[in-house]
Amino acid sequence: MVLGSMAPRRRWLLLGLTALVAVALIAAGAVVVTRLTGDEKPAGAPVTGSPTPSPVGTPTPSPTGPPPGADITGPLNLLLVGVDTRVSVPGWEPHSDAVLVLHVPKGLDRAYLFSLPRDLVVDIPAFPKAGYKGGKTKLTHAMSFGSRVPGKPKQPNTAQGYELLRSTVSGYTGLRIDAGAVLTFNGFDRLVDALGGVDVYVDQRVASLHRRPDGKYRESAPGGYTGPQQVYEKGQRHLNGWQALDYARQRYITGGDYARQRHQQQLVRALTRKILDEGLAKQPERVDQVVAALGDTLVYVGGRRIVDIAYALSGLPENTFTLVGLPGSGVGKGSAYRGEQLTGEGRKFLTELRAGRADAYLSAHPNLVVKN
């Protein structure tokens, strides 16, 4: 089917799905677009929430022309960021609370998803656009520093903040970042509810710092919070939007931020399975609902169109999607905590990943592979 032959509504719905895929299913989800939609192919349109949308129209190729993204052979690196924007606080600068990288090697036949600790001590490069001179500090601050708009102290720019975060992540990992997506906490909450909740295996007992069992926020108290706590018991659980978000945010638990990173990765995979099981792309009304729920909580940032990337990954087998947990430890002298650093084992994974030897390294270090 020629791209231009699809009705505008159908094209928009399918592009909406790819936008959803970029956010919630930054790994295996983007891969299934072609399978779920048969032989329908989308044309270009701006992605919801994008600060620099691409033109609505896309030239119609000839019937014998290459499909979208046919020239993309890999490697590909996609950056997914979960941001705490505190929208109720005027001028609150976005903090990257979840930083996930999807690496698809040359050949596009497998994928690896790993997280970087929010408190990872890194070199953040100078960023004149935001008036930042550069420095060594926690990764989460890269988004904040980069979001500052000179002369507009109470109008931070999330997309601009992503630019500095992208440069920082690229410098630390040695990976070129090809595209990315930013989703606010509110967006994640809405996304899960729009999908009817998500099924997750809770791998350890988690008591919420922030929420009560009825979903309301706990009351602030000196040194923390007070009142009943929502508890996620170990086992298979069905979580609604606020529960999934709350579960993914908890880091004052056994394993600390590394356990939280694992839980965030597991939620991404659970959302992927949800999309697959429901055959969402075959239900236009559901796609409409989900995309509308995201609203401006999504920012897609990339060089190539998300449609091109989604189609380029259409042949990636789901069983080759590997979650990787990178171990680390605290940095500081005595009680002066500065942040986190990856262990030698974790840093070596990044080296082997760049060299195309990730499978062999994970076989020799199976403890890095996240289960469930």
BAKEDO-479851 format. One line per 3 residues: their letters; for each residue x, y, z of N, C-alpha, C, O. Coordinates in steps of 0.05 Angstrom, whole numbers. Layout:
REM residues N
a) X Y Z X Y Z X Y Z X Y Z | ...;
This chain:
REM residues 372
mvl) 17 -24 0 0 0 0 18 25 0 37 26 15 | 11 45 -17 26 69 -18 19 86 6 -4 87 15 | 39 100 17 35 116 41 12 136 38 -4 139 56;
gsm) 11 150 16 -9 171 12 -37 160 9 -55 176 10 | -41 135 5 -67 124 1 -83 120 26 -107 114 25 | -71 122 50 -85 118 75 -100 143 82 -90 166 79;
apr) -124 140 93 -140 163 101 -125 179 123 -111 167 139 | -128 206 123 -114 222 143 -118 213 171 -99 212 187 | -143 205 178 -149 197 206 -133 172 213 -122 170 235;
rrw) -132 153 194 -118 128 199 -88 133 202 -75 121 219 | -78 151 185 -49 158 187 -43 170 215 -23 163 227 | -61 188 224 -56 201 249 -57 181 272 -41 182 291;
lll) -77 163 271 -79 143 292 -55 126 294 -45 120 315 | -44 118 271 -21 100 271 3 115 281 20 104 295 | 6 141 273 29 156 283 26 160 313 45 160 328;
glt) 1 164 322 -4 166 351 6 141 365 17 143 387 | 1 118 353 11 93 365 41 93 367 53 85 387 | 55 103 346 84 102 346 94 122 367 115 117 380;
alv) 79 144 371 87 162 393 85 148 420 102 151 437 | 62 134 423 58 119 448 80 98 451 91 94 473 | 87 85 429 108 65 430 135 77 439 149 65 455;
ava) 141 101 429 167 114 436 169 119 466 190 117 477 | 146 125 478 146 132 506 145 107 524 163 102 540 | 124 92 520 119 70 539 134 45 531 141 29 549;
lia) 139 42 506 151 17 496 176 22 481 180 12 459 | 193 38 492 217 48 478 234 25 468 251 29 451 | 230 2 479 245 -21 469 228 -37 450 224 -29 427;
aga) 218 -60 459 206 -79 440 180 -69 428 172 -78 407 | 167 -50 441 141 -41 431 143 -29 403 126 -35 386 | 163 -12 398 165 1 372 169 -19 351 162 -15 327;
vvv) 179 -42 359 185 -63 340 160 -76 328 161 -87 306 | 137 -75 342 114 -90 333 94 -74 317 73 -84 310 | 101 -49 311 81 -32 297 72 -45 271 48 -47 265;
trl) 91 -54 255 84 -66 229 68 -91 233 48 -96 218 | 75 -108 252 61 -133 256 32 -129 263 14 -142 254 | 27 -109 281 0 -104 291 -18 -91 271 -42 -93 273;
tgd) -6 -76 252 -23 -61 234 -24 -73 206 -34 -60 187 | -14 -97 202 -15 -109 176 1 -94 156 25 -89 161 | -11 -87 133 4 -74 112 -2 -44 111 5 -31 91;
ekp) -14 -32 132 -18 -4 132 8 10 139 24 0 155 | 13 33 127 38 48 132 31 77 136 16 89 121 | 42 90 158 35 117 164 51 138 149 73 132 140;
aga) 39 161 146 54 184 136 62 201 159 54 197 182 | 78 222 153 89 238 175 68 257 186 49 265 173 | 71 263 212 54 282 226 69 290 251 86 275 261;
pvt) 63 314 262 77 322 287 70 304 310 47 295 312 | 89 298 327 84 282 350 74 299 373 84 321 377 | 54 289 387 42 304 409 63 314 428 80 298 437;
gsp) 63 340 434 81 351 454 109 357 444 125 368 459 | 114 352 418 141 358 408 145 387 404 127 401 393 | 167 399 414 172 427 411 180 435 383 177 458 375;
tps) 189 416 367 197 422 339 185 400 321 200 383 311 | 159 401 317 146 380 302 155 380 273 162 400 261 | 155 356 261 161 353 233 137 361 216 115 362 226;
pvg) 141 367 190 119 375 174 97 353 173 102 330 175 | 72 363 171 50 344 171 51 326 146 46 302 148 | 57 337 124 58 321 100 84 307 95 105 318 102;
tpt) 83 284 83 107 269 76 105 261 47 84 251 38 | 126 266 31 124 259 2 116 230 -1 125 212 13 | 98 225 -20 88 199 -25 107 184 -44 111 192 -67;
psp) 119 162 -34 138 147 -51 123 131 -72 99 127 -70 | 137 122 -92 124 105 -112 118 78 -99 131 71 -79 | 100 62 -110 93 36 -99 117 18 -96 118 0 -79;
tgp) 138 22 -112 161 5 -110 184 18 -94 205 6 -91 | 178 41 -82 198 54 -66 203 40 -39 187 24 -31 | 225 47 -26 232 35 0 212 43 22 201 65 20;
ppg) 207 26 41 190 33 64 203 53 82 228 57 80 | 189 66 101 201 84 119 224 71 135 220 48 144 | 246 85 138 267 74 154 283 51 142 298 38 155;
adi) 279 46 116 293 24 103 323 28 103 338 8 101 | 333 53 105 361 58 104 374 56 132 398 59 135 | 358 52 153 368 50 180 377 21 185 361 3 185;
tgp) 403 17 189 413 -10 193 425 -14 221 433 -36 228 | 427 7 236 438 5 263 468 10 263 480 12 241 | 480 13 286 467 11 312 449 36 318 453 57 307;
lnl) 429 32 335 411 53 344 412 55 374 413 35 388 | 410 80 384 409 84 413 387 104 418 387 127 409 | 367 95 434 344 112 440 345 118 470 351 100 487;
llv) 339 142 478 340 151 505 311 157 515 298 175 505 | 302 143 536 276 147 547 280 160 575 294 149 592 | 266 182 580 269 197 605 243 200 619 223 210 607;
gvd) 242 193 644 219 198 661 225 223 678 245 223 692 | 208 243 676 214 269 688 194 277 710 170 274 706 | 205 286 732 189 298 753 188 328 748 208 342 752;
trv) 165 338 739 162 366 732 149 383 754 151 407 754 | 136 369 774 123 384 795 106 407 783 111 430 790 | 88 400 765 73 420 750 58 439 768 51 461 760;
svp) 53 431 793 38 448 811 56 470 824 46 488 837 | 82 467 820 101 487 831 110 505 808 125 496 791 | 103 531 808 111 549 787 141 550 783 156 553 803;
gwe) 150 547 759 179 549 753 195 525 761 220 526 759 | 182 503 769 198 479 777 214 468 754 202 463 733 | 239 464 758 256 454 736 254 423 735 254 410 755;
phs) 251 412 711 248 383 708 273 368 717 295 375 711 | 268 347 732 290 329 741 286 302 728 264 291 728 | 307 290 717 305 264 704 307 242 726 329 236 735;
dav) 284 232 734 284 211 755 288 183 744 296 165 758 | 282 180 718 287 154 705 301 159 679 292 175 662 | 325 147 675 340 150 651 346 122 640 362 107 651;
lvl) 333 115 618 336 89 606 347 92 578 339 110 563 | 365 73 570 376 73 543 370 47 530 375 25 541 | 360 48 506 355 24 489 377 24 468 379 42 452;
hvp) 392 2 467 413 -1 447 406 -24 429 401 -47 438 | 404 -18 403 399 -39 383 424 -40 365 429 -21 350 | 438 -63 366 463 -65 350 458 -65 320 435 -67 310;
kgl) 480 -63 305 478 -65 276 465 -91 268 471 -112 279 | 447 -89 249 432 -113 240 404 -113 252 386 -126 242 | 400 -97 273 373 -93 285 360 -120 292 335 -123 289;
dra) 375 -139 303 363 -165 309 361 -171 338 352 -192 346 | 369 -152 356 366 -155 384 368 -127 397 375 -108 384 | 361 -126 423 361 -100 437 367 -104 466 361 -124 478;
ylf) 379 -83 477 387 -83 506 376 -57 518 381 -36 508 | 362 -60 541 352 -37 555 365 -36 582 364 -55 598 | 378 -13 588 391 -10 614 385 18 625 378 36 610;
slp) 387 21 651 383 46 665 409 57 676 427 43 682 | 409 83 678 431 97 692 420 109 717 399 121 717 | 434 107 740 424 118 765 420 148 763 437 162 751;
rdl) 399 158 774 393 187 774 416 203 788 421 226 781 | 428 190 808 449 203 824 477 196 814 497 201 828 | 479 184 790 505 178 779 522 203 776 513 223 764;
vvd) 546 203 787 564 226 785 577 226 757 592 207 750 | 572 247 742 581 248 714 592 276 708 588 295 723 | 607 278 686 615 304 676 593 315 658 587 304 637;
ipa) 581 337 666 561 350 650 574 372 634 586 391 646 | 573 371 608 588 391 591 575 418 593 552 421 601 | 591 438 586 580 466 584 557 467 565 557 453 544;
fpk) 538 484 570 514 487 554 507 516 552 490 526 567 | 520 531 534 515 560 532 486 568 529 478 589 538 | 470 551 515 442 558 511 427 563 537 409 579 538;
agy) 436 549 558 423 553 584 441 568 604 434 572 627 | 464 577 594 482 592 611 496 574 631 505 584 652 | 499 549 625 512 530 644 541 526 635 547 521 612;
kgg) 559 528 654 588 527 648 600 499 650 624 496 643 | 584 480 658 595 453 660 605 446 687 612 464 703 | 605 420 694 615 412 720 610 382 725 599 368 708;
ktk) 620 372 747 618 344 754 597 342 777 602 352 799 | 575 329 771 553 327 791 534 304 783 541 288 766 | 511 303 796 492 281 792 479 283 764 473 305 755;
lth) 474 260 752 462 259 725 435 274 725 429 287 705 | 419 271 746 392 282 746 392 312 742 373 324 732 | 415 326 749 417 355 747 421 364 718 416 387 712;
ams) 429 346 700 434 354 673 408 365 660 409 385 647 | 386 351 665 360 360 654 353 387 666 343 405 652 | 357 390 692 350 415 705 367 439 695 356 460 688;
fgs) 393 435 695 411 457 686 406 464 657 406 487 649 | 401 443 640 396 449 612 369 462 606 366 474 585 | 350 459 624 323 470 619 321 500 625 301 512 618;
rvp) 342 511 637 340 540 644 342 558 619 359 554 602 | 323 577 618 323 595 596 331 623 606 317 635 622 | 354 633 597 364 659 607 343 680 603 331 683 582;
gkp) 338 695 624 318 717 623 290 708 630 272 724 632 | 286 681 632 260 670 639 263 650 661 260 626 656 | 268 659 685 274 641 707 252 622 715 257 601 726;
kqp) 227 629 709 205 612 717 192 598 694 169 589 695 | 207 596 672 196 583 648 216 562 637 227 566 615 | 222 541 652 241 521 643 231 507 618 207 504 614;
nta) 250 498 601 243 485 576 252 456 577 276 450 577 | 233 437 579 240 409 582 256 398 558 275 383 561 | 247 406 533 261 396 510 290 406 509 308 391 501;
qgy) 295 430 518 322 441 519 338 426 541 362 420 537 | 325 419 563 338 404 584 347 377 574 368 366 582 | 330 365 557 336 339 546 362 340 529 378 321 529;
ell) 366 362 516 390 365 499 416 361 516 434 347 508 | 416 374 539 440 372 556 442 344 568 464 333 571 | 419 333 576 419 305 586 429 286 565 445 268 571;
rst) 420 289 540 429 272 519 459 273 515 472 253 512 | 470 297 515 499 301 512 514 288 535 535 276 531 | 503 290 559 516 279 582 516 249 581 536 236 587;
vsg) 493 237 574 491 208 573 509 197 551 522 177 554 | 510 211 528 527 203 506 556 203 514 571 185 508 | 564 225 528 592 227 537 599 205 557 622 195 556;
ytg) 581 198 574 587 178 595 588 150 583 606 134 589 | 569 143 566 566 116 555 583 112 530 590 89 524 | 590 133 516 604 130 491 586 123 468 595 115 447;
lri) 559 125 473 540 118 452 528 143 440 521 162 454 | 525 143 414 511 165 400 481 161 405 470 139 400 | 467 182 414 438 180 419 424 189 394 427 212 385;
dag) 408 171 382 395 177 356 368 190 360 360 206 342 | 354 184 381 327 196 385 320 191 414 333 175 428 | 299 205 424 291 201 451 263 210 456 251 223 439;
avl) 253 204 480 227 213 488 227 220 518 241 207 533 | 212 241 525 210 249 552 180 246 561 163 256 547 | 176 233 583 149 230 593 148 239 622 164 231 638;
tfn) 129 257 628 126 267 655 112 245 672 100 227 662 | 114 249 698 101 230 716 71 229 711 59 208 711 | 59 252 706 31 253 700 25 237 675 4 224 673;
gfd) 42 239 655 38 225 630 39 195 635 23 180 623 | 57 185 651 59 156 657 34 147 670 23 125 664 | 24 162 689 0 155 704 -23 153 684 -38 133 685;
rlv) -27 172 667 -48 172 648 -46 149 628 -66 136 621 | -21 144 619 -17 123 600 -26 96 611 -40 81 597 | -18 89 635 -26 63 647 -56 61 650 -67 40 644;
dal) -69 83 659 -98 82 662 -112 79 636 -132 65 633 | -101 93 615 -113 91 589 -112 63 577 -128 55 561 | -92 48 586 -89 20 578 -104 0 595 -103 -24 591;
ggv) -117 11 616 -133 -7 633 -116 -20 655 -124 -41 665 | -93 -7 662 -76 -19 682 -55 -37 669 -55 -43 645 | -37 -47 686 -15 -64 676 -9 -86 696 -11 -82 721;
dvy) -2 -110 687 5 -133 704 35 -134 707 50 -136 688 | 43 -134 732 72 -133 739 78 -154 761 62 -157 779 | 101 -167 758 110 -184 780 126 -167 799 148 -158 793;
vdq) 115 -163 823 129 -148 844 149 -166 857 142 -186 870 | 175 -160 853 196 -179 861 206 -176 890 222 -191 900 | 195 -156 904 201 -153 933 179 -135 945 166 -120 931;
rva) 176 -137 971 156 -121 985 165 -92 984 187 -85 991 | 146 -74 975 153 -46 972 132 -29 987 108 -31 980 | 140 -14 1007 122 4 1021 126 32 1010 148 42 1007;
slh) 104 45 1003 105 71 990 112 93 1010 101 94 1032 | 130 111 1001 137 134 1018 116 156 1014 111 172 1032 | 103 156 990 86 179 983 56 175 985 41 194 989;
rrp) 46 150 982 17 146 979 5 130 1001 17 113 1013 | -21 136 1005 -37 120 1024 -51 98 1007 -51 99 983 | -62 78 1020 -76 56 1006 -98 65 988 -105 52 968;
dgk) -110 88 994 -132 99 977 -122 116 954 -138 126 938 | -95 118 951 -84 133 929 -78 162 936 -63 176 921 | -89 172 958 -83 200 965 -55 202 976 -43 183 986;
yre) -44 227 974 -17 231 984 -16 231 1014 -34 241 1027 | 5 220 1025 9 221 1054 16 249 1063 26 265 1047 | 11 255 1088 16 282 1098 45 285 1105 59 267 1115;
sap) 55 309 1099 83 315 1105 87 318 1135 69 327 1150 | 110 310 1144 117 311 1173 146 316 1175 161 311 1156 | 156 327 1198 184 331 1201 200 306 1195 196 285 1208;
ggy) 218 307 1176 235 284 1169 222 265 1150 233 244 1144 | 198 272 1139 186 253 1120 156 256 1118 146 278 1115 | 142 234 1119 113 233 1116 101 217 1139 115 202 1153;
tgp) 74 220 1142 61 206 1163 34 195 1153 23 204 1133 | 24 175 1167 -2 163 1159 1 136 1146 24 127 1141 | -21 123 1140 -21 96 1128 -5 96 1102 -5 116 1087;
qqv) 7 73 1095 23 71 1071 11 50 1052 2 29 1061 | 12 56 1026 6 36 1006 29 16 1006 52 24 1006 | 23 -10 1006 43 -30 1005 39 -49 981 17 -58 976;
yek) 61 -54 967 60 -73 944 73 -98 953 98 -100 956 | 57 -119 957 68 -144 966 80 -160 943 71 -157 920 | 99 -177 949 112 -193 929 92 -211 915 74 -223 928;
gqr) 94 -214 888 76 -231 873 66 -217 849 72 -194 844 | 49 -231 833 38 -220 809 16 -200 817 -2 -207 832 | 17 -175 807 -2 -155 814 -12 -140 790 2 -137 770;
hln) -37 -130 792 -48 -113 772 -49 -85 783 -61 -80 804 | -34 -66 770 -32 -39 780 -46 -19 762 -44 -21 738 | -60 0 775 -72 22 759 -50 43 755 -27 40 762;
gwq) -58 66 744 -39 87 737 -23 97 761 1 97 761 | -37 107 782 -22 118 805 -6 97 819 15 103 830 | -16 72 820 -1 51 833 25 44 818 46 41 830;
ald) 23 42 791 47 36 775 67 58 778 91 52 780 | 59 83 777 77 106 780 89 106 807 113 109 810 | 73 101 828 82 101 855 103 79 860 124 83 872;
yar) 96 55 850 114 32 852 141 38 839 162 31 849 | 140 51 815 165 56 800 182 78 812 205 80 806 | 170 94 830 185 117 842 200 109 867 219 123 875;
qry) 193 87 880 204 82 907 233 73 905 240 54 891 | 250 87 920 278 80 921 288 76 949 311 67 953 | 272 83 969 280 77 997 271 50 1005 255 46 1023;
itg) 282 30 990 274 2 993 300 -14 992 321 -4 987 | 297 -40 997 320 -58 994 331 -56 965 317 -62 946 | 356 -49 963 368 -46 936 369 -17 927 382 -11 907;
gdy) 355 1 942 356 29 936 349 36 907 330 25 895 | 363 55 896 357 65 869 361 43 848 349 44 826 | 378 24 853 383 3 833 359 -15 832 352 -25 810;
arq) 345 -20 854 320 -35 854 299 -19 839 283 -30 824 | 298 7 843 279 24 829 284 23 799 265 21 784 | 309 24 790 314 22 762 304 -5 751 292 -5 729;
rhq) 308 -26 766 298 -52 757 268 -52 754 257 -63 735 | 254 -40 773 225 -39 772 215 -23 749 195 -29 736 | 229 -1 743 221 16 719 224 0 694 207 1 676;
qql) 246 -15 691 250 -31 667 228 -53 665 218 -58 643 | 221 -65 687 200 -86 687 174 -74 678 158 -87 665 | 168 -49 686 143 -36 678 143 -31 648 122 -34 635;
vra) 166 -22 637 168 -18 608 161 -44 593 146 -44 574 | 173 -66 603 167 -92 590 138 -100 594 126 -111 575 | 126 -95 617 99 -102 622 80 -86 604 60 -97 594;
ltr) 86 -61 599 70 -44 581 73 -55 552 53 -55 538 | 97 -64 545 100 -76 519 82 -99 515 68 -102 495 | 81 -117 535 64 -141 533 34 -133 532 19 -146 518;
kil) 27 -112 546 0 -102 546 -9 -94 518 -31 -102 509 | 8 -79 504 2 -70 477 -1 -94 459 -19 -96 442 | 18 -113 461 17 -137 444 -8 -154 449 -21 -162 430;
deg) -14 -158 475 -37 -175 481 -64 -163 472 -82 -178 464 | -66 -136 473 -91 -124 466 -93 -119 436 -115 -113 426 | -71 -120 421 -72 -114 393 -82 -85 389 -100 -80 373;
lak) -70 -67 404 -80 -40 406 -83 -26 379 -102 -11 374 | -64 -30 361 -64 -16 336 -88 -24 318 -94 -10 299 | -101 -46 324 -124 -54 309 -150 -42 320 -172 -48 311;
qpe) -147 -26 341 -171 -14 354 -168 17 354 -158 28 373 | -177 30 332 -173 59 330 -184 75 353 -172 95 361 | -206 66 365 -218 81 387 -199 81 411 -196 101 425;
rvd) -186 58 416 -168 55 439 -143 72 434 -132 84 453 | -133 72 409 -110 88 403 -116 118 408 -100 132 420 | -139 126 399 -148 154 403 -148 160 433 -139 182 441;
qvv) -159 142 449 -161 146 478 -133 149 491 -128 167 507 | -115 131 483 -89 131 495 -73 156 487 -61 169 504 | -73 163 462 -58 187 453 -70 212 466 -54 230 474;
aal) -96 214 467 -108 237 480 -101 239 509 -97 261 520 | -98 216 522 -91 216 550 -63 227 555 -57 239 575 | -45 222 536 -17 232 538 -16 263 537 -1 276 551;
gdt) -32 274 518 -32 303 515 -4 314 512 12 304 497 | 2 336 527 28 349 524 48 338 545 69 350 550 | 42 314 556 61 302 575 83 287 560 101 277 573;
lvy) 81 286 534 102 272 517 118 292 501 106 310 488 | 144 289 501 161 304 483 178 284 469 193 269 481 | 176 284 442 193 266 426 215 283 414 210 303 401;
vgg) 240 274 417 263 289 408 281 271 392 291 251 403 | 286 277 367 303 259 351 310 270 324 297 289 315 | 330 259 311 337 267 285 319 255 264 309 269 247;
rri) 315 229 266 298 214 247 269 214 258 265 216 282 | 250 213 240 222 211 248 218 185 264 230 164 258 | 201 186 283 195 163 300 183 140 283 187 117 289;
vdi) 168 148 262 157 127 244 179 112 230 178 87 228 | 200 126 221 223 112 208 236 92 227 242 70 220 | 240 101 252 253 84 272 236 60 278 245 37 280;
aya) 210 65 282 191 43 288 191 21 266 192 -3 272 | 190 30 241 190 10 219 217 -3 216 219 -26 208 | 239 11 222 265 -1 220 268 -24 240 282 -43 234;
lsg) 254 -22 262 256 -42 283 234 -64 281 230 -80 299 | 219 -63 259 196 -81 257 203 -111 256 185 -127 261 | 228 -117 250 235 -146 249 248 -156 274 257 -179 275;
lpe) 251 -139 294 264 -147 319 248 -167 335 226 -160 343 | 258 -191 339 243 -211 354 240 -203 383 258 -193 396 | 216 -206 394 210 -198 422 228 -213 442 235 -201 462;
ntf) 235 -238 436 251 -253 455 280 -246 456 296 -257 471 | 288 -226 439 316 -216 440 318 -189 454 338 -175 451 | 297 -182 469 296 -157 484 306 -163 512 292 -176 527;
tlv) 330 -153 519 343 -160 544 344 -136 563 354 -115 555 | 334 -140 587 337 -119 608 363 -123 623 370 -146 631 | 379 -102 626 405 -104 639 406 -85 663 399 -62 661;
glp) 414 -96 686 417 -80 710 446 -75 715 462 -94 719 | 454 -50 716 482 -42 719 487 -37 749 476 -18 760 | 504 -52 762 510 -48 791 527 -24 796 542 -15 779;
gsg) 523 -13 820 539 11 827 542 13 857 533 -4 872 | 554 35 866 558 39 894 560 69 899 564 85 881 | 558 77 925 559 105 932 586 117 930 607 103 932;
vgk) 587 143 925 611 159 923 612 180 945 591 193 949 | 634 183 958 636 204 979 656 196 1000 666 173 1001 | 662 215 1017 680 210 1039 665 211 1066 652 231 1072;
gsa) 667 190 1081 652 189 1106 622 191 1102 611 176 1087 | 610 210 1116 581 214 1113 574 234 1092 550 240 1088 | 594 244 1077 589 264 1056 583 249 1030 600 243 1014;
yrg) 557 243 1026 549 228 1002 548 247 978 536 268 979 | 561 239 956 562 255 932 544 244 910 536 259 892 | 539 218 911 523 206 889 531 177 886 540 164 905;
eql) 528 167 861 533 139 855 553 136 832 558 155 817 | 566 113 831 583 106 809 578 77 802 572 61 819 | 581 70 776 578 43 768 603 27 776 625 38 777;
tge) 599 2 783 622 -15 789 638 -21 764 628 -15 742 | 661 -33 766 677 -40 743 661 -59 725 664 -57 700 | 646 -77 737 630 -96 721 609 -81 704 604 -88 681;
grk) 597 -60 716 577 -45 702 589 -28 680 578 -27 658 | 612 -15 685 625 1 665 635 -17 642 635 -8 619 | 645 -41 648 655 -59 628 633 -67 609 638 -72 585;
flt) 608 -69 619 585 -76 601 583 -55 579 578 -62 556 | 585 -29 586 583 -8 566 605 -11 545 600 -6 522 | 629 -18 554 651 -22 535 645 -45 516 649 -42 492;
elr) 636 -67 527 630 -90 511 606 -85 493 605 -96 470 | 587 -69 502 563 -62 486 572 -47 461 563 -53 439 | 589 -27 465 599 -11 442 615 -29 423 614 -24 398;
agr) 628 -49 433 645 -66 416 629 -88 403 640 -104 387 | 603 -90 409 586 -111 397 589 -138 410 584 -159 398 | 599 -138 435 603 -164 449 585 -167 474 593 -181 493;
ada) 562 -154 474 545 -154 497 535 -182 504 534 -189 528 | 527 -197 484 517 -224 490 537 -241 505 531 -255 524 | 562 -241 495 583 -257 508 588 -247 536 592 -263 555;
yls) 588 -221 540 593 -210 567 570 -217 586 576 -224 609 | 545 -216 577 523 -223 594 522 -253 600 513 -261 622 | 532 -269 582 533 -298 587 554 -303 609 550 -321 625;
ahp) 575 -287 610 595 -291 631 587 -277 657 599 -282 678 | 568 -258 656 558 -244 679 528 -244 680 515 -223 677 | 516 -268 684 487 -271 682 472 -255 704 448 -250 701;
nlv) 486 -247 725 474 -231 746 465 -203 737 449 -190 750 | 475 -195 714 467 -169 703 440 -169 688 428 -149 684 | 431 -193 681 406 -196 666 382 -195 686 381 -210 705;
vkn) 364 -175 681 340 -172 698 319 -192 691 311 -195 667 | 310 -207 710 289 -228 706 261 -216 711 258 -193 717 | 241 -234 707 213 -226 711 205 -204 693 182 -195 694;
